[in-house]
């Protein structure tokens, strides 16, 4: 599976930008990260309950999509923190 082609790059960027906007409005970054992320343990629990191969493939795509959104969000937050402030 080529993870880079499984989802629309612009969709991940738009979603990350939406969460970034919430960050700029004062929402705590750690709470936003939890909202974006799907912990591996959660995916493993779903896989144990839903044994359908098609569903498992969807879970993998969902997992990698959310990780991509999280990576983009983290990059935006890091860049914001490094940006010089005008006083």
ROPAZA-904471 format. One record per atom (N, C-alpha, C): x, y, z. Coordinates in Angstrom, 1 decimal. Example, Ala and Ser with C-alpha at 12.3 -4.5 7.8 and 13.67 -1.06 7.14 Angstrom:
east | north | up
13.2 | -5.7 | 7.8 .
12.3 | -4.5 | 7.8 .
13.2 | -3.3 | 7.8 .
12.8 | -2.2 | 7.1 .
13.7 | -1.1 | 7.1 .
12.9 | 0.0 | 7.9 .
//
This chain:
east | north | up
0.8 | -1.2 | 0.0 .
0.0 | 0.0 | 0.0 .
0.9 | 1.2 | 0.0 .
0.6 | 2.1 | -0.9 .
1.4 | 3.4 | -1.0 .
0.6 | 4.4 | -0.2 .
1.1 | 4.7 | 1.0 .
0.3 | 5.6 | 1.9 .
0.1 | 7.0 | 1.4 .
1.1 | 7.4 | 0.6 .
1.0 | 8.8 | 0.0 .
-0.2 | 9.0 | -1.0 .
-0.6 | 7.9 | -1.6 .
-1.7 | 8.0 | -2.6 .
-3.0 | 7.6 | -2.1 .
-3.1 | 7.1 | -0.8 .
-4.4 | 6.6 | -0.3 .
-5.3 | 7.7 | 0.1 .
-4.9 | 9.0 | 0.2 .
-5.8 | 10.1 | 0.5 .
-5.4 | 11.3 | -0.2 .
-6.3 | 12.2 | -0.2 .
-6.1 | 13.5 | -0.9 .
-5.2 | 14.4 | 0.0 .
-4.1 | 14.8 | -0.5 .
-3.2 | 15.6 | 0.3 .
-3.8 | 16.9 | 0.7 .
-4.6 | 17.5 | -0.2 .
-5.3 | 18.8 | 0.1 .
-6.3 | 18.6 | 1.3 .
-7.0 | 17.4 | 1.3 .
-7.9 | 17.2 | 2.4 .
-7.2 | 17.1 | 3.7 .
-6.0 | 16.5 | 3.8 .
-5.3 | 16.5 | 5.0 .
-4.9 | 17.9 | 5.5 .
-4.4 | 18.7 | 4.5 .
-4.0 | 20.0 | 4.8 .
-5.2 | 20.9 | 5.2 .
-6.3 | 20.7 | 4.6 .
-7.5 | 21.5 | 5.0 .
-7.9 | 21.2 | 6.5 .
-7.9 | 19.9 | 6.8 .
-8.3 | 19.5 | 8.1 .
-7.3 | 19.9 | 9.1 .
-6.0 | 19.8 | 8.8 .
-4.9 | 20.3 | 9.7 .
-5.1 | 21.8 | 9.9 .
-5.4 | 22.5 | 8.9 .
-5.6 | 24.0 | 9.0 .
-6.8 | 24.3 | 9.9 .
-7.8 | 23.5 | 9.8 .
-9.0 | 23.8 | 10.7 .
-8.6 | 23.6 | 12.1 .
-7.8 | 22.6 | 12.5 .
-7.4 | 22.4 | 13.8 .
-6.4 | 23.5 | 14.2 .
-5.6 | 23.9 | 13.3 .
-4.6 | 25.0 | 13.5 .
-5.4 | 26.3 | 13.9 .
-6.5 | 26.5 | 13.2 .
-7.3 | 27.7 | 13.4 .
-7.8 | 27.7 | 14.9 .
-8.2 | 26.5 | 15.3 .
-8.7 | 26.4 | 16.7 .
-7.5 | 26.7 | 17.7 .
-6.3 | 26.2 | 17.3 .
-5.1 | 26.5 | 18.2 .
-4.9 | 28.0 | 18.2 .
-5.0 | 28.7 | 17.1 .
-4.8 | 30.1 | 17.1 .
-5.8 | 30.9 | 17.9 .
-7.0 | 30.2 | 18.1 .
-8.1 | 30.8 | 18.9 .
-8.0 | 30.5 | 20.3 .
-6.9 | 29.8 | 20.7 .
-6.7 | 29.5 | 22.1 .
-7.0 | 28.1 | 22.7 .
-7.4 | 27.2 | 21.8 .
-7.6 | 25.9 | 22.2 .
-6.2 | 25.2 | 22.6 .
-6.2 | 24.4 | 23.7 .
-4.9 | 23.8 | 24.1 .
-4.4 | 22.8 | 23.0 .
-3.1 | 22.9 | 22.7 .
-2.5 | 22.1 | 21.6 .
-2.6 | 20.6 | 22.0 .
-2.4 | 20.2 | 23.2 .
-2.5 | 18.8 | 23.6 .
-3.9 | 18.2 | 23.4 .
-4.9 | 19.0 | 23.7 .
-6.3 | 18.6 | 23.5 .
-6.6 | 18.4 | 22.0 .
-6.1 | 19.3 | 21.2 .
-6.3 | 19.2 | 19.7 .
-5.6 | 18.0 | 19.2 .
-4.4 | 17.8 | 19.7 .
-3.6 | 16.6 | 19.2 .
-4.4 | 15.3 | 19.5 .
-5.0 | 15.2 | 20.7 .
-5.8 | 14.1 | 21.1 .
-7.0 | 13.9 | 20.2 .
-7.6 | 15.1 | 19.8 .
-8.8 | 15.0 | 18.9 .
-8.4 | 14.6 | 17.5 .
-7.2 | 14.9 | 17.0 .
-6.8 | 14.5 | 15.7 .
-6.3 | 13.0 | 15.7 .
-5.6 | 12.6 | 16.7 .
-4.9 | 11.3 | 16.7 .
-5.9 | 10.1 | 16.9 .
-5.6 | 9.0 | 16.3 .
-6.2 | 7.7 | 16.6 .
-5.1 | 6.8 | 17.2 .
-5.1 | 6.6 | 18.5 .
-4.1 | 5.8 | 19.1 .
-4.1 | 4.4 | 18.5 .
-2.9 | 3.8 | 18.3 .
-2.7 | 2.5 | 17.8 .
-3.5 | 1.5 | 18.5 .
-3.6 | 1.6 | 19.8 .
-4.3 | 0.7 | 20.7 .
-5.8 | 0.6 | 20.3 .
-6.3 | 1.8 | 19.9 .
-7.7 | 1.9 | 19.5 .
-7.9 | 1.1 | 18.2 .
-7.0 | 1.3 | 17.3 .
-7.1 | 0.6 | 16.0 .
-7.0 | -0.9 | 16.2 .
-6.1 | -1.3 | 17.1 .
-6.0 | -2.8 | 17.4 .
-7.2 | -3.3 | 18.0 .
-7.9 | -2.6 | 18.9 .
-9.2 | -3.0 | 19.5 .
-10.2 | -3.2 | 18.4 .
-10.3 | -2.2 | 17.5 .
-11.3 | -2.3 | 16.4 .
-11.0 | -3.5 | 15.5 .
-9.7 | -3.8 | 15.2 .
-9.3 | -4.9 | 14.4 .
-9.7 | -6.2 | 15.0 .
-9.7 | -6.3 | 16.3 .
-10.1 | -7.5 | 17.0 .
-11.6 | -7.7 | 17.0 .
-12.3 | -6.6 | 17.0 .
-13.8 | -6.7 | 17.0 .
-14.3 | -7.0 | 15.5 .
-13.7 | -6.2 | 14.6 .
-14.2 | -6.3 | 13.2 .
-13.1 | -7.0 | 12.4 .
-13.4 | -8.3 | 12.0 .
-12.5 | -9.1 | 11.4 .
-12.6 | -9.1 | 9.9 .
-13.4 | -8.3 | 9.3 .
-13.6 | -8.1 | 7.9 .
-12.4 | -7.5 | 7.3 .
-11.8 | -8.1 | 6.3 .
-10.6 | -7.6 | 5.6 .
-10.8 | -6.2 | 5.0 .
-11.9 | -6.0 | 4.4 .
-12.3 | -4.7 | 3.8 .
-12.3 | -3.6 | 4.9 .
-12.9 | -3.9 | 6.0 .
-13.0 | -3.0 | 7.1 .
-11.6 | -2.7 | 7.7 .
-10.8 | -3.7 | 7.8 .
-9.4 | -3.5 | 8.3 .
-8.6 | -2.6 | 7.4 .
-8.8 | -2.8 | 6.1 .
-8.1 | -1.9 | 5.1 .
-8.5 | -0.4 | 5.3 .
-9.8 | -0.3 | 5.6 .
-10.4 | 1.1 | 5.8 .
-9.8 | 1.7 | 7.1 .
-9.6 | 0.8 | 8.1 .
-9.0 | 1.3 | 9.4 .
-7.5 | 1.7 | 9.2 .
-6.8 | 1.0 | 8.3 .
-5.4 | 1.4 | 8.0 .
-5.4 | 2.7 | 7.3 .
-6.3 | 2.9 | 6.4 .
-6.3 | 4.2 | 5.7 .
-6.7 | 5.3 | 6.6 .
-7.7 | 5.1 | 7.5 .
-8.0 | 6.1 | 8.5 .
-6.9 | 6.4 | 9.4 .
-6.2 | 5.4 | 9.9 .
-5.1 | 5.6 | 10.8 .
-4.0 | 6.5 | 10.1 .
-3.6 | 6.1 | 8.9 .
-2.5 | 6.9 | 8.2 .
-3.0 | 8.3 | 7.9 .
-4.3 | 8.4 | 7.5 .
-4.8 | 9.8 | 7.2 .
-4.7 | 10.7 | 8.5 .
-5.1 | 10.1 | 9.6 .
-5.1 | 10.9 | 10.9 .
-3.7 | 11.3 | 11.3 .
-2.8 | 10.3 | 11.1 .
-1.4 | 10.6 | 11.4 .
-0.8 | 11.7 | 10.5 .
-1.2 | 11.7 | 9.2 .
-0.8 | 12.7 | 8.3 .
-1.3 | 14.1 | 8.7 .
-2.6 | 14.2 | 9.1 .
-3.2 | 15.4 | 9.6 .
-2.4 | 15.9 | 10.8 .
-2.1 | 14.9 | 11.7 .
-1.4 | 15.3 | 12.9 .
0.0 | 15.8 | 12.6 .
0.7 | 15.2 | 11.7 .
2.0 | 15.7 | 11.3 .
2.0 | 17.1 | 10.7 .
1.0 | 17.4 | 9.9 .
0.8 | 18.7 | 9.3 .
0.5 | 19.7 | 10.4 .
-0.4 | 19.4 | 11.2 .
-0.8 | 20.2 | 12.4 .
0.4 | 20.6 | 13.2 .
1.2 | 19.5 | 13.6 .
2.4 | 19.8 | 14.4 .
3.4 | 20.7 | 13.7 .
3.5 | 20.6 | 12.4 .
4.4 | 21.4 | 11.7 .
3.9 | 22.9 | 11.7 .
2.6 | 23.1 | 11.6 .
2.0 | 24.4 | 11.6 .
2.2 | 25.0 | 13.0 .
2.0 | 24.3 | 14.1 .
2.2 | 24.8 | 15.4 .
3.6 | 25.1 | 15.7 .
4.5 | 24.2 | 15.2 .
6.0 | 24.5 | 15.4 .
6.4 | 25.8 | 14.7 .
5.9 | 25.9 | 13.5 .
6.3 | 27.2 | 12.7 .
5.7 | 28.4 | 13.4 .
4.5 | 28.3 | 14.0 .
3.9 | 29.4 | 14.7 .
4.7 | 29.8 | 15.9 .
5.2 | 28.8 | 16.6 .
6.0 | 29.1 | 17.8 .
7.4 | 29.7 | 17.5 .
7.9 | 29.4 | 16.3 .
9.2 | 29.9 | 15.9 .
9.2 | 31.2 | 15.2 .
7.9 | 31.6 | 14.8 .
7.8 | 32.9 | 14.2 .
8.1 | 34.1 | 15.1 .
8.9 | 35.0 | 14.7 .
9.3 | 36.2 | 15.5 .
8.0 | 37.0 | 15.7 .
7.9 | 37.5 | 16.9 .
6.8 | 38.3 | 17.3 .
7.1 | 39.8 | 17.1 .
6.2 | 40.6 | 16.6 .
6.4 | 42.0 | 16.4 .
5.8 | 42.7 | 17.7 .
6.5 | 43.5 | 18.3 .
6.0 | 44.1 | 19.5 .
5.8 | 45.6 | 19.4 .
//
